[in-house]
Amino acid sequence: MSKEKPSIPKGTRDFGPAVVVKRNYIFNTIKRTFEKFGYLPLETPAMEQLSVLTGKYGDEGDQLLFKILNSGDFLSKTKPEDLEQGYKNITRKVAEKGLRYDLTVPFARFVVMNRNEITFPFKRYQIQPVWRADRPQKGRYREFYQCDADVVGTNSLLCEAEIVQMINEVLTALGLTDFTIKINHRGILAGIAEAIGEKGREGDICVVIDKLDKIGAEGVRKELLERGISESAVAKLEPLYTLEGTNEQLLEQLQSILGETAEGQRGLADLREVWQYLSKLNSQALTASNASGIPRLMLDVTLARGLSYYTGCIFEVKVNNVSMGSISGGGRYDNLTGMFGMPGVSGVGFSFGVDRIYDVLEELMLFPDSSQVGTKVLLVQFDKDSEFYALPVLQQLRDAGIAAELYPEPAKLKKQMGYADQKSIPYVILIGSEEMASGKLKLRDMQLGEQQDLTIEEIISLLIK
C-alpha cells in the first residue's frame, strides 16, 4: 500500500516558529494599544449556526461560506427530489453549522445574546482566524486572521477620533513613518450624488470613483456613463478628482460643492467634529507628516469603502512607500445588531490586515531583533556526570528569566554546536571535567567566536545585560 504524500488544503498555510514570533510581535503591539484605549478582548467560536451566517454577506458571500456536514448519517433527512431544488435546499438538510466568514456578524450575534450583561458603550477587540471558500491566489487565502476593534452603543464622534489615534499609535510603534490615514464620510458621498443631480446613485458612483487610481479619470468617465450616470453629472464630478489643499481647505471647497444637501452638511459637520476632538487630544496624527510633508490624517473625497455597509465616517490606511493595498480600514454603521432583531445600535469599528502589515515590515526590514524570541543559551554536555552537573545550572538560568536549554544527550561537540548554529542560539555553555572541578564554566559567544571562563553568577549577570 503506497503512502499518501502529506499536504494541507489550498489557501491555508503553516507558520514556522520564526514567522509566528514575528506575527505575535504585531499582534502584541496591536493588543497593547487596544487595551490602552479601553477595548476588551473577545473570542467567539470558530463555527456558527448557518442561520446566523447566511443572508448577511449577499449571495456571493453565502456561496463562500464553509459548511460543516451534520455528524452521523447527514443524508438521512434528504430525498432524491431535494437535489433537483438546488444546493440551498440540500444544504439546509445536511449542514446546520458553518465556519465564521468574518468577525463582525459573530460580534453582532454576541451583543444581541448578551445585551443584558453588557455595559454600553461596549468596546471590544477580537483577533481570530476566519474562513472563506474563495479561489486561492497571491495575497488571498481561505484561512486568515482578522484583527477587529469596535465600540457599539454610542453615536459619539470621540470614538472616530480615538480610532485615528489607535491606528497612528500602532503603526508608529511598528516602526512605520510614511503612511496616510484617509478619512471620508458616507454623508459627503450621498451629498455629492444629490448635488450633481443623481440623488440615491452614490453606490454606483462611488464604486467607480474608487477605481480612480487604477483606471484613471477617462476610465472612470466611461464606466460612469455605462452605468447610466448623465453626461452633465459626470462633468460635475470631475473637479472632485483633483481637489487639493489642507484638510480645512478641502472641507471649505466641499462646503460650496455640497450646497444645502442635508446629508452632505451632516458629513461635513461630523468630520469637523472629529478634527476638533483630535486637536483637543493633541493627536500626533494631526501634527506628524509622511515623507511628502502631508499630514497623516487626510480627507479623501474619493474614498468609498463598503458604501452599503457604512453610514458615517469611513477610514482606510495606506503605507506610501511600498506597493501594497490598504493595511487597515473601517467606519461607522448605524444598525449592526438589526439583523438579529435588535435595531438602533450604532457603532464604529476598524480592522488591521495583519498579513499585509507583516509583508510591509518584512519589505522595509522593520522587525526588531527583540522580536526574535528563542533560546538564549545552550548547555553542552559530554557525559552523564556533566549532564547532572548542568541540571541545577540550567534551572538557575531559567529562574533568572533567561531562555535556556540543555542538549538532551551526550552527542559529539560538533553536533551540539551545529544545533546551536541552526537555531541561532547566541551563547553556548560548555561543561566538561575541568569546568566541573573549577566551578568556572566556558561561555562561548557564537557570533564573535570568543569564549571566557565565568561562574554561573557572572554568566547570568552578563546575559541579563
C-alpha positions as CSV (number, residue, x, y, z in Angstrom):
1,M,0.0,0.0,0.0
2,S,1.5,3.3,-1.1
3,K,1.9,6.1,1.4
4,E,0.0,9.3,0.8
5,K,2.1,12.4,0.5
6,P,1.2,14.9,3.3
7,S,-0.4,18.2,2.2
8,I,-2.6,21.0,3.5
9,P,-5.7,22.4,1.9
10,K,-5.2,25.0,-0.7
11,G,-5.5,28.5,0.6
12,T,-4.1,27.6,4.1
13,R,-0.6,28.0,5.4
14,D,1.8,26.6,8.0
15,F,3.7,29.2,10.1
16,G,7.1,28.1,11.3
17,P,8.5,29.4,14.6
18,A,10.3,32.3,13.1
19,V,7.1,33.6,11.4
20,V,4.9,33.0,14.4
21,V,7.3,35.1,16.5
22,K,7.0,38.0,14.1
23,R,3.3,37.7,13.8
24,N,3.0,37.7,17.6
25,Y,5.1,40.8,17.7
26,I,2.4,42.5,15.5
27,F,-0.5,41.1,17.5
28,N,1.0,42.1,20.8
29,T,1.7,45.7,19.6
30,I,-1.9,46.0,18.5
31,K,-3.3,44.4,21.7
32,R,-1.4,46.8,23.9
33,T,-2.8,49.8,22.1
34,F,-6.4,48.5,22.0
35,E,-6.3,47.8,25.8
36,K,-4.8,51.2,26.5
37,F,-7.9,52.7,24.9
38,G,-10.3,50.6,27.0
39,Y,-11.1,47.9,24.5
40,L,-11.7,44.4,26.0
41,P,-10.7,41.1,24.3
42,L,-13.5,38.9,22.9
43,E,-13.5,35.4,21.3
44,T,-16.3,33.7,19.5
45,P,-16.5,30.0,18.3
46,A,-14.9,29.0,15.0
47,M,-18.2,27.7,14.0
48,E,-21.6,29.4,14.0
49,Q,-25.1,28.3,13.2
50,L,-25.6,28.6,9.4
51,S,-28.8,30.6,10.2
52,V,-26.6,33.2,11.8
53,L,-24.2,33.5,8.9
54,T,-26.4,33.1,5.8
55,G,-28.0,36.2,4.2
56,K,-25.5,38.6,5.9
57,Y,-22.9,38.8,3.1
58,G,-25.1,38.6,0.0
59,D,-25.5,35.7,-2.5
60,E,-21.7,35.6,-3.3
61,G,-20.8,35.6,0.4
62,D,-23.3,32.7,1.1
63,Q,-21.5,30.6,-1.6
64,L,-18.2,31.3,0.0
65,L,-19.3,30.0,3.4
66,F,-17.6,26.8,4.5
67,K,-20.4,24.5,5.6
68,I,-19.9,21.7,8.2
69,L,-21.8,18.5,7.5
70,N,-24.0,17.2,10.2
71,S,-22.5,14.4,12.2
72,G,-23.5,10.8,11.6
73,D,-25.8,10.0,8.7
74,F,-26.1,13.6,7.3
75,L,-28.1,12.3,4.3
76,S,-30.8,10.8,6.5
77,K,-33.2,13.8,6.1
78,T,-32.7,14.2,2.4
79,K,-34.8,12.9,-0.5
80,P,-33.8,12.5,-4.2
81,E,-36.1,15.4,-5.2
82,D,-34.1,17.7,-2.9
83,L,-31.2,17.7,-5.3
84,E,-33.5,19.0,-8.1
85,Q,-34.3,22.1,-6.0
86,G,-30.8,23.3,-5.9
87,Y,-27.9,23.5,-3.4
88,K,-29.6,25.8,-0.9
89,N,-32.4,23.3,-0.3
90,I,-30.0,20.4,0.2
91,T,-27.6,22.5,2.4
92,R,-30.4,23.2,4.9
93,K,-30.8,19.4,5.5
94,V,-27.2,18.2,5.6
95,A,-25.5,21.2,7.3
96,E,-26.6,23.2,10.3
97,K,-23.2,24.9,11.1
98,G,-20.5,26.8,9.2
99,L,-17.1,28.3,9.8
100,R,-17.2,32.0,10.6
101,Y,-16.8,34.2,7.5
102,D,-15.8,37.3,9.4
103,L,-15.7,38.7,13.0
104,T,-18.4,41.3,12.6
105,V,-21.5,39.1,12.3
106,P,-20.4,36.9,15.3
107,F,-19.8,40.1,17.2
108,A,-23.3,41.3,16.4
109,R,-24.8,37.9,17.5
110,F,-22.8,38.1,20.7
111,V,-24.1,41.6,21.5
112,V,-27.7,40.6,21.0
113,M,-27.4,37.4,23.0
114,N,-25.6,39.2,25.9
115,R,-27.4,42.6,25.8
116,N,-28.4,42.3,29.4
117,E,-24.9,41.6,30.7
118,I,-23.0,44.1,28.5
119,T,-22.2,47.6,29.7
120,F,-22.8,50.0,26.9
121,P,-20.9,51.6,25.2
122,F,-19.2,48.3,24.7
123,K,-15.6,48.3,23.4
124,R,-14.2,45.0,22.2
125,Y,-11.3,43.8,20.1
126,Q,-11.1,40.4,18.5
127,I,-8.1,38.7,16.9
128,Q,-9.1,35.3,15.4
129,P,-9.0,33.4,12.1
130,V,-11.8,33.4,9.6
131,W,-12.5,31.1,6.6
132,R,-13.8,31.8,3.1
133,A,-14.2,29.3,0.3
134,D,-12.5,31.7,-2.1
135,R,-10.3,30.8,-5.0
136,P,-6.8,31.0,-3.6
137,Q,-4.3,33.4,-5.2
138,K,-1.4,35.6,-4.2
139,G,-2.5,37.6,-1.0
140,R,-5.8,35.8,-0.8
141,Y,-6.3,32.8,1.5
142,R,-9.1,30.5,2.6
143,E,-7.9,30.9,6.2
144,F,-6.6,34.2,7.5
145,Y,-6.7,36.3,10.6
146,Q,-8.8,39.4,11.2
147,C,-7.9,41.9,13.8
148,D,-11.1,44.0,14.7
149,A,-11.9,46.7,17.2
150,D,-15.4,48.1,17.6
151,V,-17.3,50.2,20.0
152,V,-21.1,49.9,20.0
153,G,-23.9,51.7,21.8
154,T,-22.8,55.3,21.2
155,N,-23.0,57.9,18.5
156,S,-20.1,60.0,19.9
157,L,-17.5,61.0,17.3
158,L,-14.9,60.8,20.0
159,C,-14.8,57.1,19.0
160,E,-13.8,58.0,15.5
161,A,-11.1,60.3,16.8
162,E,-9.7,57.6,19.0
163,I,-9.7,55.1,16.1
164,V,-7.4,57.6,14.2
165,Q,-5.2,57.8,17.3
166,M,-5.0,54.0,17.7
167,I,-4.1,53.4,14.0
168,N,-1.4,56.1,14.2
169,E,-0.1,54.7,17.5
170,V,0.1,51.1,16.3
171,L,1.8,51.8,13.0
172,T,4.3,54.2,14.7
173,A,5.1,51.5,17.3
174,L,5.8,49.1,14.5
175,G,8.4,51.5,13.1
176,L,6.3,52.8,10.1
177,T,6.6,56.5,9.4
178,D,5.4,57.1,5.9
179,F,1.7,56.2,5.9
180,T,-1.6,58.0,5.4
181,I,-4.8,57.6,7.2
182,K,-7.6,58.5,4.7
183,I,-11.0,59.6,6.0
184,N,-14.3,60.4,4.3
185,H,-18.0,60.3,5.2
186,R,-21.0,58.5,3.8
187,G,-23.0,61.7,4.0
188,I,-20.5,63.6,1.8
189,L,-20.7,60.9,-0.8
190,A,-24.6,61.0,-0.7
191,G,-24.5,64.8,-0.8
192,I,-22.2,64.8,-3.8
193,A,-24.6,62.5,-5.7
194,E,-27.5,64.8,-4.8
195,A,-25.6,67.9,-5.7
196,I,-24.9,66.6,-9.3
197,G,-28.5,65.6,-9.8
198,E,-28.1,61.8,-9.2
199,K,-29.6,61.5,-5.7
200,G,-29.6,57.9,-4.4
201,R,-27.0,56.8,-7.0
202,E,-23.9,57.2,-4.7
203,G,-23.5,53.5,-4.7
204,D,-22.9,53.3,-8.4
205,I,-20.9,56.5,-8.5
206,C,-18.5,55.6,-5.7
207,V,-17.9,52.0,-6.8
208,V,-16.5,53.6,-10.0
209,I,-14.6,56.5,-8.3
210,D,-13.0,54.0,-6.0
211,K,-11.1,52.7,-9.1
212,L,-9.7,56.2,-10.0
213,D,-6.1,55.1,-9.1
214,K,-6.3,52.0,-11.3
215,I,-8.3,53.2,-14.4
216,G,-7.7,56.9,-14.5
217,A,-10.2,59.8,-15.0
218,E,-11.1,58.7,-18.5
219,G,-11.8,55.2,-17.4
220,V,-13.9,56.5,-14.6
221,R,-15.9,58.7,-17.0
222,K,-16.5,55.8,-19.4
223,E,-17.7,53.4,-16.7
224,L,-20.0,56.1,-15.1
225,L,-21.7,56.7,-18.4
226,E,-22.1,52.9,-18.9
227,R,-23.8,52.8,-15.5
228,G,-26.4,55.4,-16.7
229,I,-25.0,58.4,-14.9
230,S,-25.8,61.5,-17.1
231,E,-23.1,63.4,-19.1
232,S,-23.7,66.6,-17.0
233,A,-23.4,64.7,-13.7
234,V,-20.1,63.1,-14.8
235,A,-18.8,66.5,-15.8
236,K,-19.7,68.0,-12.4
237,L,-17.9,65.1,-10.7
238,E,-14.5,65.6,-12.4
239,P,-13.3,68.6,-10.3
240,L,-13.5,66.3,-7.3
241,Y,-10.7,64.1,-8.6
242,T,-8.2,66.9,-8.4
243,L,-9.2,68.7,-5.1
244,E,-6.1,69.9,-3.4
245,G,-5.1,71.7,-0.2
246,T,-5.1,71.2,3.5
247,N,-7.8,69.3,5.2
248,E,-9.5,72.5,6.3
249,Q,-9.3,73.9,2.7
250,L,-10.8,70.7,1.4
251,L,-13.7,71.0,3.8
252,E,-14.3,74.6,2.7
253,Q,-14.3,73.6,-1.0
254,L,-16.7,70.8,-0.2
255,Q,-19.0,73.2,1.6
256,S,-19.6,75.1,-1.6
257,I,-19.9,71.9,-3.8
258,L,-22.4,70.3,-1.5
259,G,-24.6,73.3,-1.1
260,E,-27.6,72.8,1.2
261,T,-27.8,69.0,0.8
262,A,-28.7,67.7,4.3
263,E,-26.6,64.5,4.1
264,G,-23.6,66.5,2.8
265,Q,-23.8,69.0,5.6
266,R,-24.1,66.2,8.1
267,G,-20.9,64.7,6.8
268,L,-19.0,68.0,6.9
269,A,-20.2,68.7,10.4
270,D,-19.1,65.2,11.6
271,L,-15.6,65.4,10.0
272,R,-15.1,68.9,11.6
273,E,-16.0,67.5,15.0
274,V,-13.6,64.6,14.5
275,W,-10.8,67.1,13.8
276,Q,-11.8,69.1,16.8
277,Y,-11.6,66.1,19.1
278,L,-8.1,65.3,17.7
279,S,-6.8,68.8,18.1
280,K,-8.0,68.8,21.8
281,L,-6.3,65.4,22.2
282,N,-3.1,66.9,20.7
283,S,-3.1,63.9,18.4
284,Q,0.1,63.1,16.6
285,A,-2.0,62.0,13.6
286,L,-2.7,65.7,13.1
287,T,0.8,67.0,13.5
288,A,3.0,64.3,12.1
289,S,3.6,64.2,8.4
290,N,4.6,61.5,5.9
291,A,7.6,61.7,3.7
292,S,5.8,64.1,1.3
293,G,5.0,66.5,4.1
294,I,1.3,65.7,4.0
295,P,-0.4,65.2,7.4
296,R,-1.0,61.6,8.2
297,L,-4.8,62.2,8.5
298,M,-6.1,63.2,5.1
299,L,-9.6,63.9,3.8
300,D,-10.1,61.9,0.6
301,V,-13.4,62.5,-1.1
302,T,-12.9,59.6,-3.5
303,L,-12.7,57.1,-0.6
304,A,-15.9,55.0,-0.7
305,R,-15.1,51.6,1.1
306,G,-18.1,49.4,1.9
307,L,-20.6,52.1,1.0
308,S,-23.7,49.9,1.5
309,Y,-22.5,48.9,4.9
310,Y,-21.2,52.1,6.5
311,T,-23.4,55.1,7.4
312,G,-20.9,57.7,8.7
313,C,-17.2,58.2,8.8
314,I,-15.1,55.7,6.8
315,F,-11.3,55.1,7.1
316,E,-8.6,53.5,5.0
317,V,-4.8,53.3,5.7
318,K,-2.1,53.1,3.1
319,V,1.7,52.7,3.6
320,N,3.1,55.1,0.9
321,N,6.5,53.7,0.1
322,V,5.5,50.1,-0.7
323,S,3.4,48.6,-3.4
324,M,0.7,47.3,-1.2
325,G,-3.1,47.9,-0.8
326,S,-4.7,49.3,2.3
327,I,-3.5,47.7,5.6
328,S,-6.4,48.9,7.7
329,G,-9.9,50.2,7.2
330,G,-13.3,50.6,8.8
331,G,-16.1,53.0,9.5
332,R,-19.4,53.8,11.4
333,Y,-22.6,51.7,11.0
334,D,-26.0,52.5,12.4
335,N,-27.6,49.1,12.7
336,L,-25.1,46.4,13.4
337,T,-27.5,44.3,15.5
338,G,-30.6,44.9,13.5
339,M,-30.0,41.7,11.6
340,F,-30.8,39.8,14.8
341,G,-33.8,41.8,15.9
342,M,-32.1,44.5,18.0
343,P,-32.3,47.6,15.9
344,G,-30.8,51.0,16.5
345,V,-27.4,50.1,18.0
346,S,-24.9,52.4,16.4
347,G,-21.2,51.6,16.4
348,V,-17.9,52.2,14.7
349,G,-15.0,49.9,14.1
350,F,-12.0,49.1,12.0
351,S,-9.7,46.2,11.3
352,F,-5.9,45.7,10.7
353,G,-4.8,43.5,7.9
354,V,-2.1,41.5,9.8
355,D,-0.8,39.6,6.7
356,R,-0.3,42.8,4.8
357,I,1.4,44.5,7.8
358,Y,3.7,41.5,8.0
359,D,4.7,41.8,4.4
360,V,5.3,45.6,4.7
361,L,7.5,45.1,7.8
362,E,9.5,42.4,6.0
363,E,9.9,44.5,2.9
364,L,11.1,47.5,4.9
365,M,13.2,45.3,7.3
366,L,11.4,46.8,10.3
367,F,11.1,43.7,12.5
368,P,13.4,44.4,15.5
369,D,15.9,41.9,16.8
370,S,13.9,41.8,20.0
371,S,11.0,40.3,18.1
372,Q,13.1,37.1,17.7
373,V,12.5,35.2,20.8
374,G,14.1,31.8,21.4
375,T,16.8,30.0,23.4
376,K,19.5,32.5,24.5
377,V,21.9,29.9,25.8
378,L,22.5,26.2,25.2
379,L,24.3,24.0,27.7
380,V,26.5,21.4,26.1
381,Q,27.1,18.1,27.9
382,F,29.7,15.4,27.3
383,D,28.6,12.5,29.6
384,K,26.3,11.6,32.5
385,D,28.4,13.5,35.1
386,S,28.3,16.7,33.1
387,E,24.6,16.3,32.4
388,F,23.8,16.0,36.1
389,Y,26.1,19.0,36.9
390,A,24.4,21.0,34.2
391,L,20.8,20.5,35.5
392,P,21.0,22.9,38.5
393,V,22.9,25.4,36.3
394,L,20.0,25.1,33.8
395,Q,17.5,25.8,36.5
396,Q,19.4,28.8,37.8
397,L,19.4,30.3,34.3
398,R,15.7,29.8,33.9
399,D,15.0,31.2,37.4
400,A,16.8,34.3,36.3
401,G,14.4,34.7,33.3
402,I,17.0,33.5,30.7
403,A,15.7,31.2,28.0
404,A,18.0,28.2,28.3
405,E,18.1,24.6,27.2
406,L,20.4,21.6,27.8
407,Y,21.2,19.4,24.8
408,P,19.3,16.2,25.8
409,E,22.0,13.6,25.1
410,P,25.8,13.4,25.2
411,A,26.4,13.8,21.4
412,K,29.6,14.9,19.7
413,L,30.6,18.5,20.3
414,K,30.3,19.3,16.6
415,K,26.6,18.1,16.5
416,Q,25.7,20.1,19.6
417,M,27.4,23.3,18.3
418,G,25.7,22.7,14.9
419,Y,22.3,22.6,16.8
420,A,23.1,26.0,18.4
421,D,24.0,27.4,15.0
422,Q,20.9,26.2,13.2
423,K,18.6,27.6,16.0
424,S,20.6,30.9,16.0
425,I,21.3,30.4,19.8
426,P,23.7,33.3,20.6
427,Y,25.6,31.6,23.6
428,V,26.8,28.2,24.5
429,I,28.0,27.0,27.9
430,L,30.5,24.1,27.8
431,I,30.7,21.9,30.9
432,G,33.5,19.4,31.0
433,S,35.5,17.8,33.8
434,E,37.7,20.8,34.1
435,E,34.8,23.2,34.4
436,M,33.1,21.0,37.0
437,A,36.3,20.9,39.1
438,S,36.9,24.7,39.0
439,G,33.3,25.9,39.1
440,K,34.1,28.2,36.1
441,L,32.1,27.4,33.0
442,K,33.1,28.2,29.4
443,L,30.7,30.7,27.9
444,R,31.1,30.9,24.1
445,D,29.7,33.9,22.1
446,M,28.6,32.2,18.9
447,Q,28.6,35.3,16.8
448,L,32.1,36.6,17.8
449,G,33.6,33.1,18.3
450,E,35.0,34.3,21.6
451,Q,34.8,32.4,24.9
452,Q,35.6,33.1,28.6
453,D,35.6,31.2,31.9
454,L,33.0,32.5,34.3
455,T,31.0,31.4,37.3
456,I,27.3,30.9,36.8
457,E,26.5,34.1,38.7
458,E,28.8,36.0,36.3
459,I,27.2,34.4,33.3
460,I,23.7,35.3,34.5
461,S,24.8,38.9,35.1
462,L,26.3,39.1,31.6
463,L,23.3,37.5,29.8
464,I,20.8,39.7,31.6
465,K,22.7,42.8,30.5
